[in-house]
Amino acid sequence: MRWIRAAGRALLVGAVVLAGYTGLGARADTGPASEDRGPLTLVTAGDLTNYLPPLLEDWNEAHPDERVTLVELPDSADETRAQMISELRSGRDRFDVLNIDVAWTSEFAAAGWISPLRRERFPLDSFLRPVVDTATFDGRLYAVPYVTNAGLLYYRKDILDREGEVAPRTWDELARQARTIAPKYGLDGYAGQFLPYEGLTVNVTEAVHSAGGSILRDDGARVSVDSDAARAGLRFLADGVREGWISRDALGYKEEESRRAFQDGRLLFLRNWPYVYADASAPGSKVAGSFGAVPLPGPDGPGTSVLGGSNLAVSSHARHPASAADLISYLTSERVQRQVLTKGSLPPVRAALYEDPELVRAYPYLPTLRQSVLSAVPRPKSPRYDQVSLAVQAVAQDLLALRRTPEQAAARLARELGTISRKG
């Protein structure tokens, strides 16, 4: 399951790119007293690479009194979250720095499992603006963005060129091309990630926000999904299924299933993450050299993506919080962030890297990704995000199965989210 694997890579890459820091020059302001310095434990999803151990050794050689021990949890994002929460609830000090999915920040902060951080300690003004919002809760900074992600629309450039068409910028253009052009070439029209899991929450959130709506506001305190805009977003997805340009097969897709469908030449359009670009360009891909990527379309122009990626946080039970904060500072430095992209193949959070001519030549999708990130939004913020996501998935599943209208789906989701928001 590539989404889980990709999430795992995002969660572990904080350790991977420690090699980007090699000097013993000026340290970040240590803040707390010297007794708050010492060895660290970095917890992350399972290591899916072969070069992590030597990179950690580089850090440890440079910081003999602040050695980092890596704790690897399963490469499933859900299992990683569950094991992190179990350990944090215990009150033990096993973890110092946590590499967490951006969607977990609000939950972990509200539960008191991670400590608030001083904004001036980190170069937040150098980051792509929307990524900072994923690291805040209740107006405070609880983590530091480390890896970002945003959805893109992949399209068969060769086919659109043959038809004298350009990539769609609006939903109407997307629907028309998917409905009329794809069948001429024996292709399905459009796919996202529509199986009931976290990917479905992402796709629904993108459709709702692209239409100008939202699901929750005020850090989960206010339900806002029962609106004309939200209903328009839900209708876009339901219409695709009813009209046939979203195939029934797509209702069973996660990231990897949808990537394979596009890469095997079975799709005209695909919504997916940036990792698809490299895979679809690789030798053996049936669409290598024949596709492009643009921002997701919306009702009247470019739409809105959901932000993915991971944040680095300090456990509220960290043994050495000053060392932990220093580690996060170095992991978010421009030198290390460059290696997030070049060695980890993951989107960095430093804005300047997206305009670096050398990097753009090597990664031609960077300008498009930058545009998508700058217009992106976090997933709905809530201290009970897991319950929120499950509610969105259940309602959207009924919507895409055409068992409920967009109006019914929005009303039901509003009721269920209202119940969730009143808990506790």
N, C-alpha and C positions, 0 to 999 in steps of 0.2 A: 504494500500500500504506500504509494509514493508520497501522498500528503503527510502520512505519519513519518516516513523516512525523511522527507524534507524538513518537517518540524523538528525531528530529532537532530538533523544536521544543524539547524538554526540554534537549537538549544545547546549543542555541544561546541559550537564553533568558538565560543568565548575562550575556551581552553586552547583550541587549536591554534589561534593566531597570537598566542603569547610571544611567539618568536619575533613579532613585529617590534617588541621592545627589547633592545639589546644594550642600551647604555646604562650607566650608573650616574647620570647627570642629575639635574634638579628634580626633586621629588615634589609630589603634590603636597599642599599644606596638610600636615598630619592631623591637625585638629585635636583629638583627644590626647591624653597623656601617653607616655611611652609604654606603659603597661597594656595599652590597647593595641599594641603591635605584636606580631608574632606569626606563627604558622597558620595556614588557611586551609579550609576545605572548600572546594568548588564542586557543586552538585549539578549534574546535567543529565540529559538523556544519553542513551548508549552511544559510544563512539563508533561511528560508521566509517572511519578513516583509518589509515595505517601510519600516519605521521604525527599523531597526538603525543605519544610518550616522549619522543625526543624534544618536542617543542616545550613540553612541561619541564623537562630537564634543563633546558636553556634558562627558563625563569628561575628555577631552583638554584642553579649555579650562580646567578646574579644576585639572588636574595637568600643567602643561606639561613638567615634568621626568620625568614617569612616564606618558607617553603609551602608550595601548594600541593595538596593531595587531591586527586580527582576521585570523585564518587560517581560512578556511572549507574544510572537507573535504566529500565527497559527503554528500547527505542520507540515504543508506543507512547504518544503524547498523553493519552488518558492514564496509562499505568504510571508514567512518570509523575503526573499531577497527583495521583492517589498516594504514591509512596512519599512524595514530598510533604503532602498534607499530614499524613500519619506521623512522620517524624517531627514536623513543626508543632503539631498538637501536643506531642509528648513533653515539650518543654526542654528537650535535650539540646546540647550545643554542638551536635555533630556537624551541622552545616554552617558555613560562614557566608559564602556568596552563592546565590541561586540564579541559575540561568532559566528564566521562566517565559512561557508563552505570553505575548502581550495581552491576551484576553484574561490572564489570571491575575494581573496586577491589582485590580480593584478588589477582588475577592481576598487576596492575601493581605492587602493593606487593611481592609475593614476588619479582618479577623485578628489583626495585631501580630501577624507572623513575620512581617518585614518592617524595617525601621524607616522613618522618613529621613530624607537626605537633604543636605544644604545645596540649594541650586547653584550658588556661586562656586561650588567646588568642581563643577563640570561644565564643559564648553557647549552648553545647550544652544547658544546662538549660532553655532557652527553646524547644527544638525538641520536636516530637512524639517521644516516647521511642524507638520502634523505628527511626526513620530513622537515628539515630546509629550503630546496629549495622552499617548498610550501608557506613559509612565507616571501619570498623576492620578490622584483620587482625593476628592473632597478638598480641592485646591492646593494640595501638597504634593511634592515630588517624593515618590516611594521607590523609584527604580531609575535606571538610566538606559535609554534605548541603545541596543547593540547591533541588531540585525533588523532590517525592515523588509517589507514585501508588499506588493500591490498587484491586483489582477490586471491582466492584459487581454485584449481580443486578438487572437491569432486568426489569420485568414489565408486562403489559398490565392496568393497574388497571381499565379499563372492563370487561373481560371477567370478571375475578375478582369485581368488584362485582356484575355481572349474575348470577353463579353463587352469590352469597352467601359468597364465600371471601375470605380475606386472603392477603397475600404469604407464601410459605413460609418457615419458619424452620429446617426440618430437611430432610435428604435424602429421607426418606419422603414428606413433604408435597410437595416439589418433584416427585418421580417420579410420585406419584398425580395431581397436577394436570396435569402435562405429558402423562401417558398418557391421562387421561380427559377433560379439558376441551379441550385443544388440538384434537383431531380434530373436536369438535362445531362448531368455527368455521373448519375448514379450515386450521389452522395446524400448523406443526411445534412440537414441545414445547420443546426446550431446545438451545441451542448455546453453545459457547465458541469457542476458537481451537484447532482440532484438526488442522490441517495440520502435517506434520513441519517445524517451524521453532521459533524461540525461544518463540513463543506456546504451543506444545504443552508445552514444559518448564514454563512458568508454570502452565498448567492442571493438569498432573500434580502439581506440587509443592503446589499449593493443595489438591488432593484428599487427598494423603498427609498433609499437616499438619492438615487439618481433621479427619481421623480419629485424630489424636494421634501420627502417625508422623513420620519424617524420612527424608531421602535420604542426607545426609552430616552428620557431626558433627565437632567439634574442628577447624574450619577446613579441612575436607576430609581430615583424617588418618584418620577412621574411617567406614566404610560402615555405614549403619544401615537400609537400605531393605528388607532381608529380615526383616520383622517382621509380626505379625498386624495392627497398625494400618496399616502401609503397604499390605498386601494388601487391607485393607478400602477404602482410598482408591482403589486401582486397580479394585476390583470395582464401586464406584459408577459409574465411567465405562464399564466394559465392559458392565454391566447395562443402562445407558442405550441403548447401541447394540443390544444383543441384544433388548431389549424394545421398541425402536422409538421411544422418546421422545427419544432423540438420533438425528436423521435421518442417513442416509448422506451427504446434501449437506453436513452440518456437518463431516464429516471433511476437507473441502477448504477450510474457512474460516480466514482470518486475521482480524485486527481489522476491516478494512474490509468484507470480505464478510459477516461476521456482523452488523456494524452496519447494513448496507444491508438485510439480511434482516429485522431487527427494525424498522427505520425504514419499510420498505415494507409492514409489516403481515403478515409471513409467520411470525413467531415469537411464542410466548407468553412465553418466558423467554430471557434473554441474559446471559451473563457477559462483561463488557467493562470498559474503563477509564472514568474520569469524563468524558472528552471527549465521549462519546456523548450525555450529557445535553443539552448545548447543540445538537448536531446534530439529535437527535431532537425537540427542541422548536422547531426553526426552521420558518419558513413553507415549505410544500411537503411537510413530513413527514406521513405518513399516521397517525402515532401522537402527533402534537403534542397535549398536554393530556390524553392518554389512558394515560399510563404512569407508573410510579413506580420508585424505586430503593431497595434495602435491602441490608444486608450479605449476603455469600455464606452460604448455609446449610451446616450440617454435620450429622453423624449425630444429635446430640441438641440442637441449637440453632445459633446463629451459628457459621459456620466460620472459616477462616483464609485471608486473601488473601496473595499475594506482593507485596512492595514493588517498585514501579518507581521511575522518576525518574532524576535525575543528581546526581553529586557533583563538587565542585571540588577539584582537586589541584594541587600544585606539582611541576613536573618536577624530578627529581634533578639535572638539568643547567641549571636556571633561572639566568639571568644575574643577576637581582635578586630574590632570595627574600623580602626584607623587603617590597618593594613588592607582590610577589605575594600575600603573606599579608594585607597591608592591603586589597588588592582583594577578596579572599575575605571578609574581615570586613565590608566595606561591602555586598557582594552578599547577605550573610545577615542584614543588619540588618532590623528590623521594617518600616521605611519601604520598603525595596526589596522585601522579601518580599510586601508588600501589592500591589505592582505586578506581581509574578510572577502573581498571580491576576487582577487587574483589567485588566492590559494584555497579559499573556502567556497568560491563560486556562489556567494550569497550577497544580496544587495546591502551595501553599507549605509550608515545613517548620516555620514558627513556629506553635506551638500556639495562642497567643492569637487568631490571626486566624480560627480555626474557630469561635470563640464571639463574634465581633464582630457585633452586631445588624445593622448596616448591610450587612455582607458576606453574612450569612445571608439577608437579604431579597433580595439580588441573586442569590445562589447558594444556592438552598434545599437542595441536596444536601450542603452542607458538614457538617452534623452526622452524616449517614450516612457520609460519607467519613472523617470523624475517627474514628468507631467502627471502621471497616474498617482504617484505618492503625494504630490502637492495638493491634489484634489481629493485625497482619500480621507476616510473617517475610521475611527476605531469601531470594533464591534460594540454592541450595547453594553454600557458600563453598569455593573450591578454587583453588590456583595454576594449575590446568589446567581452568578452568571451561568453556572452549569444548569440550573433549573430553567433559566431564561432560554438558553439555547435549546434544551429539550422541548420546551413549549413551542418555539418557532419551528423546529423540525416536524413536530407532530401535526401542527396546523398546515404547514407547507406541503407535507405529504398528501393530506386530504385535498388541498388545493390542486396540486399537480395531477392527482388521480381524478380530477374533475368531479369530486364528491361534494365540494363546497364552492360557492361563488366567491369572488374576491371580497364582496361585502360581508358575507358570512364568515369568511376566514379572518378578516380584520376584526370583526366584532368578537369572535371567539378568542382570538389571540389577546385582545385588550382585556377580556375578562380573566383569562388565565394569568396574564402578567400582573394584573391588579391584585390577584390573590397572592402571587409570589412576593410582590413588593410590600404587602402588608404583613408578611411573616416576620417573626423575630421581634 
